Amino acid sequence: MKKLYAKTVVALLCVLITHFASAQKLYWVGNGGDWHDSTRWSLTSGGPSAGVIPTISDSVIFDVNSFTLPSQVVYIPDDGDNNGASFATMDWRGVSNTPTLRIRKDYPSPTASVWISNSVAGSIYFDDNMILDFSAVDFEMSSSVAYVLDTRGHNLSNTSFAINFGAAAGRPGEAVTCALLSDLNNASVIVSKGTFQ
């Protein structure tokens, strides 16, 4: 029994180490473009391309070095399969030049999904100095630790936030707290488990 327990603990530690070793901070660079363009993500603010696309383990940061030109658009495309982006935390605080985050069920092609579903394992922070161009967007938030939602009061145009999403998807889900830091404007919230504060 002790050997089985020890093997289980070792296996669990290997999984956790692999997960946390692969998690990274990725910075958006090079003005506007497609979220899934690997040349747009860097390991440092304003740095060279890392040649990767964010996963559910990666935090994504848009900062003062992301946009050197005004009115640039970062878009998560609708490929007709309802799948958007995956990330841990998304942080737009401190951006310059009034960029737009565009997630629309009909952009860039008219082949529209019903929803654009984005998988989130952390917090979402928008900024006052940005524009949100959303249509039928869903953020499936499933962090295992307390997290934050800060919309800055932007019009979210029919966006939904599924809080502690795992419980709704038939997975265990986490009974953790999601703290709302600013007003929700034209959005819905579905709380599957835990606390929405």
C-alpha positions in Angstrom: 0.0 0.0 0.0 2.9 2.4 0.8 4.5 1.7 -2.6 1.2 2.5 -4.4 0.8 5.7 -2.4 4.4 6.8 -3.1 4.0 6.1 -6.8 0.7 8.1 -6.9 2.4 11.0 -5.1 5.4 11.0 -7.4 3.1 10.9 -10.5 1.0 13.8 -9.2 4.2 15.8 -8.5 5.4 15.1 -12.0 2.2 16.4 -13.5 2.2 19.5 -11.4 5.9 20.3 -12.1 5.3 19.8 -15.9 2.2 22.1 -15.7 3.9 24.9 -13.8 7.2 24.6 -15.8 5.4 25.1 -19.0 3.3 28.1 -17.8 4.8 31.4 -19.0 4.0 35.1 -19.5 3.5 36.0 -23.1 3.6 39.7 -24.2 1.8 40.9 -27.4 4.1 42.7 -29.8 4.0 44.3 -33.2 0.7 46.3 -33.2 -2.5 44.6 -34.5 -3.1 41.1 -35.8 -4.5 37.6 -35.4 -4.3 36.2 -31.9 -3.1 32.8 -33.3 -0.1 34.4 -35.1 2.9 33.0 -33.3 5.1 35.9 -34.4 3.0 38.3 -32.2 3.9 36.8 -28.9 7.2 37.5 -27.0 8.6 36.3 -23.7 9.5 40.0 -22.9 7.7 43.3 -23.2 8.5 44.7 -26.6 10.9 41.8 -27.3 11.4 39.4 -30.2 8.9 36.8 -31.2 8.9 33.6 -29.2 7.2 31.7 -32.0 4.4 30.3 -29.7 0.7 30.7 -29.3 -0.8 31.0 -25.8 -2.2 27.9 -24.1 -4.5 27.7 -21.1 -1.4 27.7 -18.9 0.0 31.0 -20.2 -0.8 34.5 -19.0 -1.1 37.1 -21.8 -0.1 40.7 -21.4 -0.8 43.7 -23.5 1.2 46.7 -22.4 2.7 50.0 -23.3 5.1 48.3 -25.8 2.4 46.3 -27.6 1.1 49.1 -29.8 3.3 51.7 -31.3 0.6 52.9 -33.7 -2.9 54.2 -32.9 -6.2 52.2 -33.3 -4.6 48.8 -33.9 -6.9 45.7 -33.7 -6.1 42.3 -32.1 -8.7 39.8 -33.2 -9.6 36.3 -32.2 -11.0 34.9 -35.5 -14.2 33.0 -36.0 -13.1 29.8 -37.9 -16.7 28.4 -37.8 -15.9 25.9 -35.0 -17.0 28.1 -31.9 -13.4 27.9 -30.6 -11.7 31.2 -29.6 -8.5 31.5 -27.5 -7.1 29.8 -24.4 -5.1 31.6 -21.7 -4.6 31.8 -18.0 -4.8 35.5 -17.2 -5.4 38.2 -19.8 -4.1 41.7 -18.8 -4.6 44.9 -20.8 -3.7 47.4 -18.0 -1.4 50.1 -19.2 -1.9 49.8 -23.0 -1.4 52.9 -25.1 -2.7 54.1 -28.5 -6.3 52.9 -27.9 -6.2 49.3 -29.3 -9.2 47.2 -30.0 -9.8 43.6 -28.9 -12.2 42.2 -31.6 -14.0 38.9 -30.9 -17.0 38.5 -33.2 -18.9 35.5 -34.4 -18.7 36.7 -38.0 -15.1 38.1 -38.2 -13.1 38.0 -40.4 -15.3 35.7 -42.5 -19.1 35.5 -42.8 -19.1 31.8 -41.7 -20.4 32.5 -38.2 -20.2 30.3 -35.2 -23.0 30.4 -32.6 -20.6 31.6 -30.0 -16.8 32.3 -29.7 -15.9 30.3 -26.6 -12.6 31.3 -24.9 -11.1 29.1 -22.1 -9.7 31.1 -19.2 -7.8 29.7 -16.2 -7.2 33.0 -14.4 -8.3 36.6 -14.3 -9.3 39.1 -17.0 -8.3 42.8 -16.8 -9.4 45.3 -19.4 -8.2 48.9 -19.6 -10.0 52.2 -20.0 -7.7 53.0 -22.9 -9.0 50.3 -25.2 -12.1 49.3 -27.3 -13.9 46.0 -27.1 -15.7 44.9 -30.3 -17.5 41.8 -29.2 -20.4 39.7 -30.6 -21.6 36.5 -29.1 -18.5 36.0 -26.9 -18.2 33.4 -24.1 -15.5 33.4 -21.5 -15.4 30.0 -19.7 -13.5 30.8 -16.5 -12.3 27.9 -14.5 -9.4 29.0 -12.2 -8.5 26.7 -9.3 -7.6 29.8 -7.2 -9.4 33.1 -6.5 -9.5 35.3 -9.6 -10.6 38.7 -10.8 -12.9 40.1 -13.6 -12.3 43.8 -14.4 -14.3 44.9 -17.4 -13.8 48.7 -16.8 -17.5 49.1 -17.6 -17.0 48.6 -21.3 -20.1 47.6 -23.4 -19.6 43.8 -23.8 -22.2 43.4 -26.5 -23.9 40.1 -25.6 -20.9 38.5 -23.8 -21.3 35.8 -21.1 -19.0 34.9 -18.3 -19.2 31.3 -17.1 -17.8 31.5 -13.5 -16.1 28.3 -12.2 -17.0 26.7 -15.5 -15.8 23.2 -14.8 -18.9 22.4 -12.7 -21.2 23.3 -15.6 -19.2 21.2 -18.0 -19.6 18.0 -15.9 -16.1 18.3 -14.5 -15.5 18.8 -10.7 -15.1 22.5 -10.9 -13.6 24.6 -8.1 -15.5 26.4 -5.4 -13.4 29.5 -5.6 -14.1 33.2 -5.6 -14.4 35.5 -8.7 -14.2 39.1 -7.7 -15.9 41.6 -10.0 -14.0 45.0 -9.9 -16.1 47.1 -12.1 -19.6 47.3 -13.7 -20.9 44.7 -16.1 -22.4 46.4 -19.2 -24.5 44.2 -21.6 -23.2 40.9 -20.3 -24.5 37.8 -18.5 -22.9 35.8 -15.7 -23.5 32.1 -15.0 -22.1 30.9 -11.7 -21.6 27.2 -11.6 -20.0 26.9 -8.2 -18.2 29.0 -5.6 -18.6 32.7 -5.1 -19.1 35.7 -7.4 -18.2 38.8 -5.4 
